[in-house]
Amino acid sequence: MKIAISKASGTAKYALYAHWLRLIDPSIDIIDLSVSLTDIETILSECSGLILTGGPDVNPAKYGKSERESDCFIDETRDQLEFPLLDIVREMKLPVLGICRGAQLLNVALGGTLIVDIPTDYSIQIDHKSNSNGDNRHLIEVVPGSLLKKITKATEGEINSAHHQAVEHISEHLRVSAIAPDGVIEAFEWNEPAGKPFLLGVQWHPERLDYDNVFSKRIAEHFLFEAESRRLLFRTIR
């Protein structure tokens, strides 16, 4: 089974996404979309799911805050790849997991907005950024009845945190599935999932959590279950 990852190389941290998935299934073939690809639609047609990874900020012009560009570290190359990529993936109905930047990009692509800088724009109670010792950690509360609750079987727990931005106004197509104690949105999913492929956005980094943490292993397991289900269905249709 092939899994597309928007960026899966360049540093040891980006390599962790593939390692995390292969702890579940060592046979997975990882397709790194950040390398030069001449025909991305053909490549994606052979994949069973997509992970949008963490990284630099989405350009705030994408959500109506171009005046805040100086408060961001923007990677235009990734924006130019990932917004069109998401359009293609939605057309193909591939399962999608967005992690940190990837979750933020999902919300923006679907019409939502972001907090440009949490310490500047938000009444801060929790330090969501990483520090010299690595990722911060804090608790989250999972929304009852959410897909995330179904996947993790948890109502609360501890996650890692390494971001200065977060979802502000959530897309009308999405609903919140986890929040931090200070109200920052930590996860979301489809508002009306019927007839839609799997989609989950998480603000934390499950690939960097302890593997046995329910907000790591169970998310990987469920994502791969959805990808395999899509692969088998597509094979049957063909």
C-alpha positions as CSV (number, residue, x, y, z in Angstrom):
1,M,0.0,0.0,0.0
2,K,1.3,3.5,-0.9
3,I,0.8,6.5,1.4
4,A,1.5,10.0,0.1
5,I,3.2,12.4,2.6
6,S,3.3,16.1,1.6
7,K,6.9,16.3,3.0
8,A,8.7,13.3,4.4
9,S,12.4,14.1,4.0
10,G,15.0,16.8,4.6
11,T,15.4,16.5,8.3
12,A,15.2,13.7,10.9
13,K,11.8,15.1,12.1
14,Y,10.2,14.8,8.7
15,A,11.5,11.2,8.5
16,L,9.5,10.4,11.6
17,Y,6.2,10.4,9.7
18,A,7.2,7.3,7.7
19,H,8.7,5.6,10.7
20,W,5.6,6.1,12.7
21,L,3.4,4.5,10.0
22,R,5.8,1.6,9.5
23,L,5.6,0.7,13.1
24,I,2.1,-0.4,12.2
25,D,2.9,-1.8,8.8
26,P,6.5,-2.2,7.7
27,S,5.5,-2.9,4.1
28,I,4.1,0.6,3.5
29,D,5.5,2.4,0.5
30,I,6.0,6.1,1.3
31,I,5.6,8.6,-1.5
32,D,7.3,11.9,-0.6
33,L,5.4,14.6,-2.5
34,S,8.0,17.3,-1.7
35,V,10.4,15.9,-4.2
36,S,10.1,16.8,-7.8
37,L,7.1,15.1,-9.4
38,T,6.1,15.7,-13.0
39,D,2.7,14.1,-12.8
40,I,1.2,14.4,-9.3
41,E,-2.2,13.2,-10.3
42,T,-0.8,9.9,-11.7
43,I,1.3,9.5,-8.5
44,L,-1.7,10.1,-6.3
45,S,-3.9,7.7,-8.2
46,E,-1.6,4.9,-7.0
47,C,-1.9,6.0,-3.3
48,S,-4.4,5.1,-0.7
49,G,-4.1,8.1,1.7
50,L,-2.4,11.4,2.3
51,I,-0.7,12.9,5.3
52,L,-0.2,16.7,5.3
53,T,2.8,17.2,7.6
54,G,3.9,20.0,9.9
55,G,6.2,22.8,8.9
56,P,6.3,26.5,8.3
57,D,3.2,28.8,8.4
58,V,0.5,29.0,5.7
59,N,0.7,32.4,4.0
60,P,-1.9,34.5,5.9
61,A,-3.0,36.0,2.6
62,K,-4.7,32.7,2.1
63,Y,-7.2,33.6,4.9
64,G,-7.5,37.3,4.5
65,K,-4.7,38.5,6.8
66,S,-1.9,39.5,4.3
67,E,-0.9,42.4,6.6
68,R,0.4,39.8,9.1
69,E,3.0,38.2,6.8
70,S,5.8,39.7,8.9
71,D,4.6,37.6,11.8
72,C,5.0,34.4,9.9
73,F,7.6,32.1,8.5
74,I,6.2,31.2,5.1
75,D,7.2,28.5,2.7
76,E,5.6,29.5,-0.6
77,T,6.9,26.3,-2.3
78,R,4.8,24.2,0.1
79,D,1.7,26.4,-0.2
80,Q,2.0,26.2,-4.0
81,L,2.2,22.4,-3.8
82,E,-0.3,21.6,-1.0
83,F,-3.3,23.7,-1.8
84,P,-3.7,22.3,-5.3
85,L,-2.7,18.9,-3.9
86,L,-5.6,19.0,-1.5
87,D,-8.0,19.8,-4.4
88,I,-6.8,16.7,-6.3
89,V,-7.0,14.5,-3.2
90,R,-10.5,15.6,-2.4
91,E,-11.6,14.8,-6.0
92,M,-10.0,11.3,-5.6
93,K,-11.7,10.9,-2.2
94,L,-8.5,9.8,-0.5
95,P,-8.3,9.6,3.4
96,V,-6.5,12.7,4.7
97,L,-4.7,13.2,8.0
98,G,-3.5,16.8,8.7
99,I,-0.8,17.3,11.4
100,C,0.1,20.7,12.8
101,R,0.6,22.9,9.7
102,G,-1.3,20.2,7.8
103,A,-4.3,20.6,10.0
104,Q,-4.1,24.4,9.7
105,L,-3.9,24.2,5.9
106,L,-6.9,21.9,5.8
107,N,-9.0,24.5,7.7
108,V,-7.8,27.3,5.5
109,A,-8.4,25.4,2.3
110,L,-12.0,24.7,3.5
111,G,-12.7,28.3,4.2
112,G,-11.5,28.8,7.8
113,T,-9.0,31.2,9.4
114,L,-6.0,30.9,11.7
115,I,-4.8,32.7,14.8
116,V,-1.6,34.2,13.3
117,D,0.4,34.2,16.5
118,I,-1.1,32.8,19.7
119,P,1.1,34.8,22.2
120,T,0.2,38.0,20.4
121,D,-3.4,37.4,19.5
122,Y,-4.7,35.2,22.2
123,S,-5.1,35.4,26.0
124,I,-2.4,32.8,26.6
125,Q,-2.7,30.3,29.4
126,I,-0.6,27.5,27.9
127,D,2.7,27.8,26.1
128,H,1.9,25.9,22.9
129,K,5.4,26.5,21.3
130,S,8.3,24.2,21.6
131,N,11.4,25.2,23.6
132,S,15.1,24.4,23.9
133,N,14.1,21.1,25.6
134,G,11.8,20.1,22.7
135,D,8.0,19.9,22.4
136,N,5.9,21.3,25.2
137,R,3.1,19.1,26.6
138,H,-0.4,19.9,27.9
139,L,-3.8,18.2,28.3
140,I,-6.6,18.2,25.8
141,E,-10.3,17.4,26.2
142,V,-11.9,15.2,23.5
143,V,-15.4,16.1,22.4
144,P,-18.0,13.3,23.2
145,G,-19.4,11.6,20.2
146,S,-16.6,12.7,17.9
147,L,-14.6,10.5,15.5
148,L,-11.5,11.3,17.6
149,K,-13.3,9.9,20.7
150,K,-14.2,6.8,18.7
151,I,-10.6,6.3,17.5
152,T,-8.8,7.0,20.8
153,K,-11.5,5.8,23.2
154,A,-10.3,8.7,25.4
155,T,-12.1,11.7,26.9
156,E,-8.9,13.5,27.8
157,G,-5.1,13.0,27.8
158,E,-1.7,14.6,27.3
159,I,-0.3,15.6,23.9
160,N,2.8,17.4,22.7
161,S,2.8,20.9,21.4
162,A,5.1,22.8,19.0
163,H,3.1,25.6,17.3
164,H,2.5,29.3,17.4
165,Q,-0.6,29.3,15.2
166,A,-3.9,27.5,15.6
167,V,-7.4,27.4,14.1
168,E,-9.3,30.6,14.7
169,H,-12.6,30.4,12.9
170,I,-13.2,26.8,11.9
171,S,-14.5,26.0,8.4
172,E,-18.3,25.5,8.2
173,H,-17.5,22.0,6.8
174,L,-15.6,21.0,9.9
175,R,-16.3,20.5,13.6
176,V,-14.1,20.7,16.7
177,S,-13.2,17.3,18.2
178,A,-10.6,18.3,20.8
179,I,-9.6,21.5,22.7
180,A,-6.8,22.6,25.0
181,P,-7.7,23.9,28.5
182,D,-7.2,27.5,27.2
183,G,-9.8,26.9,24.5
184,V,-7.3,26.5,21.6
185,I,-8.7,24.1,19.0
186,E,-6.5,20.9,19.0
187,A,-8.4,18.7,16.5
188,F,-11.2,18.7,14.0
189,E,-13.1,16.4,11.6
190,W,-15.9,16.6,9.1
191,N,-19.0,18.3,10.3
192,E,-21.2,16.0,8.2
193,P,-19.1,13.0,7.4
194,A,-21.7,10.9,5.5
195,G,-20.5,10.1,2.0
196,K,-17.1,11.7,2.6
197,P,-13.6,10.1,2.9
198,F,-11.8,10.0,6.3
199,L,-10.5,13.4,7.4
200,L,-8.9,14.3,10.7
201,G,-6.8,17.3,11.6
202,V,-4.7,17.3,14.8
203,Q,-2.6,20.2,16.1
204,W,-0.1,18.0,17.9
205,H,2.6,15.7,16.5
206,P,1.5,12.1,16.9
207,E,4.6,10.9,15.2
208,R,6.7,12.5,18.0
209,L,4.6,11.2,20.9
210,D,5.3,8.1,22.8
211,Y,4.1,5.4,20.5
212,D,1.7,3.9,23.1
213,N,0.0,7.2,23.8
214,V,-3.6,6.8,22.5
215,F,-3.2,10.1,20.6
216,S,-0.4,8.5,18.6
217,K,-0.7,4.8,17.9
218,R,-4.4,4.6,17.6
219,I,-4.5,7.5,15.1
220,A,-1.9,5.8,12.9
221,E,-3.8,2.5,13.1
222,H,-7.1,4.1,12.2
223,F,-5.6,6.2,9.3
224,L,-4.1,3.1,7.8
225,F,-7.3,1.2,8.3
226,E,-9.1,3.9,6.3
227,A,-6.4,3.9,3.6
228,E,-6.5,0.1,3.3
229,S,-10.3,0.1,3.1
230,R,-10.1,2.7,0.3
231,R,-7.4,0.6,-1.5
232,L,-9.6,-2.5,-1.4
233,L,-12.7,-0.6,-2.5
234,F,-10.8,1.0,-5.4
235,R,-9.3,-2.4,-6.5
236,T,-12.8,-3.9,-6.5
237,I,-14.3,-1.1,-8.6
238,R,-11.5,-1.3,-11.1
